[in-house]
Amino acid sequence: MIILKEYIVLKEEEFINVAKFILNLVQVGDVISLKGDLGTGKTTLVKYIAKELNIKQNITSPTFNIIKEYNNKLCHIDAYRIYQE
């Protein structure tokens, strides 16, 4: 398990570097967990990861769907609305 506590991105273009960094660490079947407040760039990062995986579909937040799958390469889950005690 690799835990990255914080990676500061000042410009949207820098997300590509984070996406490449993450993809160099993971293998097929690995799970990446992103945690952050609304609007912190989690879905934007997923968009750049998808771009690096050559996924052409439009990536949007699955907040209301909870889960979206893209080309059997990427599964994007938004657990924001799932209640836990």
MOPAC internal coordinates of N, CA, C and O (Angstrom, degrees):
PM7 1SCF
backbone

  N    0.0000 0     0.00 0     0.00 0    0    0    0
  C    1.4556 1     0.00 0     0.00 0    1    0    0
  C    1.5212 1   108.44 1     0.00 0    2    1    0
  O    1.2310 1   121.51 1   -45.70 1    3    2    1
  N    1.3144 1   114.72 1   134.30 1    3    2    1
  C    1.4630 1   121.74 1   176.82 1    5    3    2
  C    1.5177 1   107.47 1  -116.95 1    6    5    3
  O    1.2310 1   120.56 1   -50.52 1    7    6    5
  N    1.3113 1   116.54 1   129.48 1    7    6    5
  C    1.4603 1   120.44 1   178.82 1    9    7    6
  C    1.5223 1   108.50 1  -118.88 1   10    9    7
  O    1.2310 1   121.22 1   -58.81 1   11   10    9
  N    1.3140 1   115.28 1   121.19 1   11   10    9
  C    1.4526 1   121.60 1   173.63 1   13   11   10
  C    1.5156 1   106.65 1  -104.21 1   14   13   11
  O    1.2310 1   120.50 1   -67.93 1   15   14   13
  N    1.2888 1   116.64 1   112.07 1   15   14   13
  C    1.4608 1   120.13 1  -175.51 1   17   15   14
  C    1.5201 1   112.73 1   -70.54 1   18   17   15
  O    1.2310 1   120.46 1   137.08 1   19   18   17
  N    1.3303 1   116.72 1   -42.92 1   19   18   17
  C    1.4570 1   118.52 1  -175.52 1   21   19   18
  C    1.5162 1   109.60 1  -157.54 1   22   21   19
  O    1.2310 1   121.10 1   -44.10 1   23   22   21
  N    1.2963 1   115.50 1   135.90 1   23   22   21
  C    1.4620 1   121.67 1   174.17 1   25   23   22
  C    1.5158 1   105.26 1  -135.14 1   26   25   23
  O    1.2310 1   120.28 1   -65.29 1   27   26   25
  N    1.3085 1   117.08 1   114.71 1   27   26   25
  C    1.4644 1   121.07 1  -176.10 1   29   27   26
  C    1.5236 1   109.81 1   -88.57 1   30   29   27
  O    1.2310 1   121.18 1   -55.19 1   31   30   29
  N    1.3191 1   115.35 1   124.81 1   31   30   29
  C    1.4525 1   122.64 1   178.24 1   33   31   30
  C    1.5251 1   106.97 1  -115.65 1   34   33   31
  O    1.2310 1   120.90 1   -59.98 1   35   34   33
  N    1.3142 1   115.89 1   120.02 1   35   34   33
  C    1.4619 1   120.13 1  -177.12 1   37   35   34
  C    1.5296 1   112.78 1   -93.55 1   38   37   35
  O    1.2310 1   120.57 1   152.41 1   39   38   37
  N    1.3308 1   116.52 1   -27.59 1   39   38   37
  C    1.4611 1   121.43 1   179.71 1   41   39   38
  C    1.5152 1   108.58 1  -130.47 1   42   41   39
  O    1.2310 1   120.44 1   -32.91 1   43   42   41
  N    1.3331 1   116.77 1   147.09 1   43   42   41
  C    1.4606 1   120.21 1  -178.40 1   45   43   42
  C    1.5285 1   111.79 1   -57.30 1   46   45   43
  O    1.2310 1   119.97 1   146.01 1   47   46   45
  N    1.3187 1   117.67 1   -33.99 1   47   46   45
  C    1.4670 1   121.01 1  -178.96 1   49   47   46
  C    1.5344 1   111.76 1   -60.77 1   50   49   47
  O    1.2310 1   120.32 1   156.17 1   51   50   49
  N    1.3248 1   117.00 1   -23.83 1   51   50   49
  C    1.4673 1   120.84 1  -178.91 1   53   51   50
  C    1.5280 1   112.38 1   -73.04 1   54   53   51
  O    1.2310 1   120.13 1   165.14 1   55   54   53
  N    1.3371 1   117.36 1   -14.86 1   55   54   53
  C    1.4591 1   120.14 1   179.03 1   57   55   54
  C    1.5269 1   111.38 1   -61.49 1   58   57   55
  O    1.2310 1   120.28 1   150.06 1   59   58   57
  N    1.3317 1   117.08 1   -29.94 1   59   58   57
  C    1.4614 1   120.29 1  -179.86 1   61   59   58
  C    1.5224 1   110.43 1   -61.02 1   62   61   59
  O    1.2310 1   120.34 1   141.54 1   63   62   61
  N    1.3341 1   116.95 1   -38.46 1   63   62   61
  C    1.4646 1   120.68 1   178.66 1   65   63   62
  C    1.5206 1   111.39 1   -66.56 1   66   65   63
  O    1.2310 1   120.53 1   140.29 1   67   66   65
  N    1.3184 1   116.59 1   -39.71 1   67   66   65
  C    1.4669 1   120.57 1   178.66 1   69   67   66
  C    1.5307 1   109.34 1   -67.01 1   70   69   67
  O    1.2310 1   120.34 1   137.48 1   71   70   69
  N    1.3269 1   116.96 1   -42.52 1   71   70   69
  C    1.4657 1   121.18 1   179.34 1   73   71   70
  C    1.5189 1   110.47 1   -60.03 1   74   73   71
  O    1.2310 1   120.11 1   133.05 1   75   74   73
  N    1.3180 1   117.40 1   -46.95 1   75   74   73
  C    1.4654 1   121.42 1   179.13 1   77   75   74
  C    1.5208 1   110.78 1   -62.42 1   78   77   75
  O    1.2310 1   120.45 1   138.20 1   79   78   77
  N    1.3215 1   116.74 1   -41.80 1   79   78   77
  C    1.4644 1   121.71 1   179.41 1   81   79   78
  C    1.5327 1   110.29 1   -59.58 1   82   81   79
  O    1.2310 1   120.83 1   131.71 1   83   82   81
  N    1.3234 1   116.02 1   -48.29 1   83   82   81
  C    1.4656 1   120.72 1  -179.61 1   85   83   82
  C    1.5278 1   111.06 1   -63.08 1   86   85   83
  O    1.2310 1   120.62 1   134.16 1   87   86   85
  N    1.3195 1   116.41 1   -45.84 1   87   86   85
  C    1.4680 1   119.95 1  -177.57 1   89   87   86
  C    1.5277 1   112.24 1   -65.41 1   90   89   87
  O    1.2310 1   120.02 1   155.20 1   91   90   89
  N    1.3212 1   117.57 1   -24.80 1   91   90   89
  C    1.4668 1   120.14 1   175.38 1   93   91   90
  C    1.5302 1   112.05 1   -75.04 1   94   93   91
  O    1.2310 1   120.03 1   163.70 1   95   94   93
  N    1.3195 1   117.56 1   -16.30 1   95   94   93
  C    1.4675 1   121.67 1  -178.77 1   97   95   94
  C    1.5251 1   113.60 1   -95.44 1   98   97   95
  O    1.2310 1   120.51 1   155.04 1   99   98   97
  N    1.3132 1   116.63 1   -24.96 1   99   98   97
  C    1.4649 1   119.91 1  -171.15 1  101   99   98
  C    1.5242 1   112.69 1   -98.50 1  102  101   99
  O    1.2310 1   122.01 1   -17.29 1  103  102  101
  N    1.3377 1   113.75 1   162.71 1  103  102  101
  C    1.4568 1   122.01 1   175.49 1  105  103  102
  C    1.5205 1   107.61 1  -125.35 1  106  105  103
  O    1.2310 1   120.81 1   -14.41 1  107  106  105
  N    1.3210 1   116.06 1   165.59 1  107  106  105
  C    1.4642 1   121.06 1   177.68 1  109  107  106
  C    1.5241 1   108.72 1   -54.52 1  110  109  107
  O    1.2310 1   120.89 1   -48.93 1  111  110  109
  N    1.3271 1   115.90 1   131.07 1  111  110  109
  C    1.4634 1   121.55 1   179.15 1  113  111  110
  C    1.5156 1   114.07 1    94.57 1  114  113  111
  O    1.2310 1   119.78 1   168.19 1  115  114  113
  N    1.3235 1   118.03 1   -11.81 1  115  114  113
  C    1.4618 1   120.38 1   177.84 1  117  115  114
  C    1.5233 1   110.56 1   -69.27 1  118  117  115
  O    1.2310 1   121.06 1   -25.11 1  119  118  117
  N    1.3145 1   115.58 1   154.89 1  119  118  117
  C    1.4585 1   122.59 1   178.62 1  121  119  118
  C    1.5231 1   108.04 1  -114.51 1  122  121  119
  O    1.2310 1   121.18 1   -48.78 1  123  122  121
  N    1.3170 1   115.35 1   131.22 1  123  122  121
  C    1.4678 1   121.95 1   176.32 1  125  123  122
  C    1.5131 1   106.96 1  -110.94 1  126  125  123
  O    1.2310 1   120.20 1   -54.31 1  127  126  125
  N    1.3141 1   117.23 1   125.69 1  127  126  125
  C    1.4595 1   121.54 1   179.13 1  129  127  126
  C    1.5243 1   109.00 1  -107.87 1  130  129  127
  O    1.2310 1   120.99 1   -54.17 1  131  130  129
  N    1.3183 1   115.71 1   125.83 1  131  130  129
  C    1.4616 1   121.78 1   177.03 1  133  131  130
  C    1.5172 1   107.74 1  -111.98 1  134  133  131
  O    1.2310 1   120.73 1   -50.78 1  135  134  133
  N    1.2993 1   116.21 1   129.22 1  135  134  133
  C    1.4618 1   120.55 1  -179.56 1  137  135  134
  C    1.5186 1   108.27 1  -126.63 1  138  137  135
  O    1.2310 1   120.94 1   -47.37 1  139  138  137
  N    1.3252 1   115.80 1   132.63 1  139  138  137
  C    1.4524 1   119.84 1   178.54 1  141  139  138
  C    1.5089 1   110.76 1   177.70 1  142  141  139
  O    1.2310 1   121.08 1   -16.49 1  143  142  141
  N    1.2958 1   115.54 1   163.51 1  143  142  141
  C    1.4588 1   121.20 1   178.63 1  145  143  142
  C    1.5239 1   110.08 1   -65.04 1  146  145  143
  O    1.2310 1   121.25 1   -15.40 1  147  146  145
  N    1.3278 1   115.22 1   164.60 1  147  146  145
  C    1.4624 1   120.49 1   175.30 1  149  147  146
  C    1.5235 1   109.24 1   -58.07 1  150  149  147
  O    1.2310 1   120.65 1   -44.05 1  151  150  149
  N    1.3283 1   116.35 1   135.95 1  151  150  149
  C    1.4558 1   120.58 1   176.30 1  153  151  150
  C    1.5160 1   115.48 1    82.63 1  154  153  151
  O    1.2310 1   119.81 1  -167.30 1  155  154  153
  N    1.3293 1   117.97 1    12.70 1  155  154  153
  C    1.4686 1   119.59 1  -177.78 1  157  155  154
  C    1.5262 1   113.01 1   -89.07 1  158  157  155
  O    1.2310 1   119.82 1   173.97 1  159  158  157
  N    1.3319 1   117.95 1    -6.03 1  159  158  157
  C    1.4586 1   119.75 1   175.35 1  161  159  158
  C    1.5145 1   115.69 1   107.60 1  162  161  159
  O    1.2310 1   119.98 1  -165.75 1  163  162  161
  N    1.3142 1   117.64 1    14.25 1  163  162  161
  C    1.4718 1   120.20 1  -179.21 1  165  163  162
  C    1.5268 1   111.24 1   -62.72 1  166  165  163
  O    1.2310 1   120.01 1   131.49 1  167  166  165
  N    1.3153 1   117.58 1   -48.51 1  167  166  165
  C    1.4689 1   120.55 1   179.90 1  169  167  166
  C    1.5235 1   110.04 1   -68.75 1  170  169  167
  O    1.2310 1   119.45 1   145.26 1  171  170  169
  N    1.3072 1   118.66 1   -34.74 1  171  170  169
  C    1.4610 1   120.99 1   176.46 1  173  171  170
  C    1.5181 1   110.09 1   -61.07 1  174  173  171
  O    1.2310 1   120.06 1   138.44 1  175  174  173
  N    1.3190 1   117.49 1   -41.56 1  175  174  173
  C    1.4609 1   120.78 1   176.81 1  177  175  174
  C    1.5274 1   110.43 1   -63.33 1  178  177  175
  O    1.2310 1   120.05 1   137.86 1  179  178  177
  N    1.3167 1   117.51 1   -42.14 1  179  178  177
  C    1.4699 1   121.10 1   178.05 1  181  179  178
  C    1.5298 1   109.83 1   -61.33 1  182  181  179
  O    1.2310 1   120.10 1   142.54 1  183  182  181
  N    1.3421 1   117.41 1   -37.46 1  183  182  181
  C    1.4705 1   120.62 1   177.21 1  185  183  182
  C    1.5247 1   111.22 1   -59.84 1  186  185  183
  O    1.2310 1   120.73 1   138.16 1  187  186  185
  N    1.3181 1   116.21 1   -41.84 1  187  186  185
  C    1.4614 1   119.84 1  -179.24 1  189  187  186
  C    1.5279 1   111.40 1   -73.46 1  190  189  187
  O    1.2310 1   120.04 1   146.10 1  191  190  189
  N    1.3048 1   117.53 1   -33.90 1  191  190  189
  C    1.4662 1   120.35 1   174.17 1  193  191  190
  C    1.5278 1   109.04 1   -63.40 1  194  193  191
  O    1.2310 1   120.51 1   135.67 1  195  194  193
  N    1.3281 1   116.63 1   -44.33 1  195  194  193
  C    1.4658 1   120.99 1   178.66 1  197  195  194
  C    1.5271 1   110.52 1   -61.00 1  198  197  195
  O    1.2310 1   120.67 1   138.35 1  199  198  197
  N    1.3129 1   116.32 1   -41.65 1  199  198  197
  C    1.4718 1   120.41 1   179.24 1  201  199  198
  C    1.5255 1   110.05 1   -60.13 1  202  201  199
  O    1.2310 1   120.14 1   137.45 1  203  202  201
  N    1.3264 1   117.33 1   -42.55 1  203  202  201
  C    1.4624 1   121.46 1   178.78 1  205  203  202
  C    1.5251 1   111.65 1   -66.83 1  206  205  203
  O    1.2310 1   120.30 1   153.95 1  207  206  205
  N    1.3134 1   117.04 1   -26.05 1  207  206  205
  C    1.4699 1   121.94 1   177.85 1  209  207  206
  C    1.5349 1   111.55 1   -88.62 1  210  209  207
  O    1.2310 1   120.77 1  -171.95 1  211  210  209
  N    1.3300 1   116.13 1     8.05 1  211  210  209
  C    1.4763 1   123.07 1  -179.55 1  213  211  210
  C    1.5210 1   113.07 1    60.44 1  214  213  211
  O    1.2310 1   120.97 1  -145.11 1  215  214  213
  N    1.3188 1   115.76 1    34.89 1  215  214  213
  C    1.4679 1   121.27 1   175.10 1  217  215  214
  C    1.5212 1   106.90 1   -88.53 1  218  217  215
  O    1.2310 1   120.49 1   -56.94 1  219  218  217
  N    1.3048 1   116.67 1   123.06 1  219  218  217
  C    1.4729 1   122.08 1  -174.65 1  221  219  218
  C    1.5295 1   112.95 1   -92.63 1  222  221  219
  O    1.2310 1   120.13 1   166.42 1  223  222  221
  N    1.3233 1   117.35 1   -13.58 1  223  222  221
  C    1.4661 1   120.07 1  -177.21 1  225  223  222
  C    1.5286 1   111.04 1   -67.88 1  226  225  223
  O    1.2310 1   121.19 1   -24.96 1  227  226  225
  N    1.3265 1   115.32 1   155.04 1  227  226  225
  C    1.4546 1   121.29 1   175.99 1  229  227  226
  C    1.5313 1   108.81 1   -72.47 1  230  229  227
  O    1.2310 1   120.44 1   -55.15 1  231  230  229
  N    1.3010 1   116.77 1   124.85 1  231  230  229
  C    1.4669 1   121.67 1  -179.39 1  233  231  230
  C    1.5189 1   108.48 1   -94.93 1  234  233  231
  O    1.2310 1   121.00 1   -57.92 1  235  234  233
  N    1.3149 1   115.68 1   122.08 1  235  234  233
  C    1.4630 1   121.12 1   177.37 1  237  235  234
  C    1.5211 1   108.61 1  -129.11 1  238  237  235
  O    1.2310 1   120.87 1   -18.89 1  239  238  237
  N    1.2977 1   115.94 1   161.11 1  239  238  237
  C    1.4569 1   120.55 1   179.75 1  241  239  238
  C    1.5240 1   110.41 1   -66.14 1  242  241  239
  O    1.2310 1   120.08 1   -49.23 1  243  242  241
  N    1.3330 1   117.44 1   130.77 1  243  242  241
  C    1.4579 1   119.89 1   179.09 1  245  243  242
  C    1.5273 1   112.81 1   -88.85 1  246  245  243
  O    1.2310 1   120.20 1  -146.22 1  247  246  245
  N    1.3308 1   117.22 1    33.78 1  247  246  245
  C    1.4626 1   121.47 1  -175.32 1  249  247  246
  C    1.5264 1   112.31 1   -52.74 1  250  249  247
  O    1.2310 1   120.14 1   136.38 1  251  250  249
  N    1.3197 1   117.33 1   -43.62 1  251  250  249
  C    1.4574 1   119.86 1  -176.82 1  253  251  250
  C    1.5240 1   112.23 1   -90.45 1  254  253  251
  O    1.2310 1   120.31 1   154.07 1  255  254  253
  N    1.3269 1   117.02 1   -25.93 1  255  254  253
  C    1.4621 1   121.18 1   177.31 1  257  255  254
  C    1.5274 1   110.91 1   -85.99 1  258  257  255
  O    1.2310 1   120.32 1   156.34 1  259  258  257
  N    1.2870 1   117.00 1   -23.66 1  259  258  257
  C    1.4625 1   128.53 1  -175.07 1  261  259  258
  C    1.5338 1   111.93 1    75.77 1  262  261  259
  O    1.2310 1   119.54 1   140.62 1  263  262  261
  N    1.3323 1   118.49 1   -39.38 1  263  262  261
  C    1.4612 1   120.09 1  -178.39 1  265  263  262
  C    1.5253 1   111.28 1  -141.52 1  266  265  263
  O    1.2310 1   121.08 1   -40.89 1  267  266  265
  N    1.3331 1   115.55 1   139.11 1  267  266  265
  C    1.4613 1   122.39 1   174.15 1  269  267  266
  C    1.5267 1   107.51 1  -134.98 1  270  269  267
  O    1.2310 1   121.13 1   -41.85 1  271  270  269
  N    1.3222 1   115.44 1   138.15 1  271  270  269
  C    1.4602 1   120.60 1   179.56 1  273  271  270
  C    1.5247 1   108.75 1  -117.58 1  274  273  271
  O    1.2310 1   120.83 1   -40.13 1  275  274  273
  N    1.3255 1   116.02 1   139.87 1  275  274  273
  C    1.4542 1   122.18 1  -176.57 1  277  275  274
  C    1.5315 1   110.56 1  -126.03 1  278  277  275
  O    1.2310 1   120.64 1   -65.59 1  279  278  277
  N    1.3237 1   116.39 1   114.41 1  279  278  277
  C    1.4712 1   124.14 1   172.27 1  281  279  278
  C    1.5372 1   114.16 1    52.27 1  282  281  279
  O    1.2310 1   119.52 1  -150.78 1  283  282  281
  N    1.2951 1   118.51 1    29.22 1  283  282  281
  C    1.4683 1   121.97 1  -177.69 1  285  283  282
  C    1.5255 1   112.83 1    55.39 1  286  285  283
  O    1.2310 1   120.76 1  -158.36 1  287  286  285
  N    1.3399 1   116.15 1    21.64 1  287  286  285
  C    1.4617 1   121.08 1   179.60 1  289  287  286
  C    1.5275 1   111.69 1  -114.88 1  290  289  287
  O    1.2310 1   121.29 1   151.82 1  291  290  289
  N    1.3281 1   115.14 1   -28.18 1  291  290  289
  C    1.4610 1   119.75 1  -172.60 1  293  291  290
  C    1.5194 1   109.68 1  -142.08 1  294  293  291
  O    1.2310 1   121.13 1   -48.67 1  295  294  293
  N    1.3005 1   115.44 1   131.33 1  295  294  293
  C    1.4565 1   122.15 1   176.29 1  297  295  294
  C    1.5289 1   106.56 1  -119.97 1  298  297  295
  O    1.2310 1   120.50 1   -62.49 1  299  298  297
  N    1.3229 1   116.64 1   117.51 1  299  298  297
  C    1.4655 1   122.37 1  -175.91 1  301  299  298
  C    1.5270 1   108.29 1  -108.30 1  302  301  299
  O    1.2310 1   120.93 1   -64.85 1  303  302  301
  N    1.3061 1   115.83 1   115.15 1  303  302  301
  C    1.4634 1   122.08 1  -177.90 1  305  303  302
  C    1.5223 1   109.09 1  -115.06 1  306  305  303
  O    1.2310 1   120.69 1   -45.77 1  307  306  305
  N    1.3144 1   116.29 1   134.23 1  307  306  305
  C    1.4640 1   121.34 1   174.57 1  309  307  306
  C    1.5220 1   107.28 1  -117.81 1  310  309  307
  O    1.2310 1   120.77 1   -71.99 1  311  310  309
  N    1.3080 1   116.14 1   108.01 1  311  310  309
  C    1.4614 1   121.66 1  -176.12 1  313  311  310
  C    1.5329 1   112.13 1   -95.36 1  314  313  311
  O    1.2310 1   120.22 1  -162.97 1  315  314  313
  N    1.3189 1   117.19 1    17.03 1  315  314  313
  C    1.4685 1   121.62 1  -176.79 1  317  315  314
  C    1.5215 1   112.31 1   -56.69 1  318  317  315
  O    1.2310 1   120.10 1   139.95 1  319  318  317
  N    1.3286 1   117.41 1   -40.05 1  319  318  317
  C    1.4618 1   120.66 1  -175.75 1  321  319  318
  C    1.5232 1   113.29 1   -88.65 1  322  321  319
  O    1.2310 1   119.57 1   179.26 1  323  322  321
  N    1.3155 1   118.43 1    -0.74 1  323  322  321
  C    1.4533 1   121.07 1  -179.72 1  325  323  322
  C    1.5236 1   108.81 1   -85.82 1  326  325  323
  O    1.2310 1   120.82 1   -57.47 1  327  326  325
  N    1.3020 1   116.05 1   122.53 1  327  326  325
  C    1.4537 1   122.11 1  -176.13 1  329  327  326
  C    1.5188 1   110.96 1   -85.41 1  330  329  327
  O    1.2310 1   121.09 1   -45.62 1  331  330  329
  N    1.3120 1   115.52 1   134.38 1  331  330  329
  C    1.4663 1   121.56 1   175.29 1  333  331  330
  C    1.5172 1   108.93 1  -131.07 1  334  333  331
  O    1.2310 1   121.13 1   -36.32 1  335  334  333
  N    1.3028 1   115.44 1   143.68 1  335  334  333
  C    1.4696 1   119.19 1   174.86 1  337  335  334
  C    1.4978 1   109.46 1  -100.31 1  338  337  335
  O    1.2310 1   120.10 1   180.00 1  339  338  337

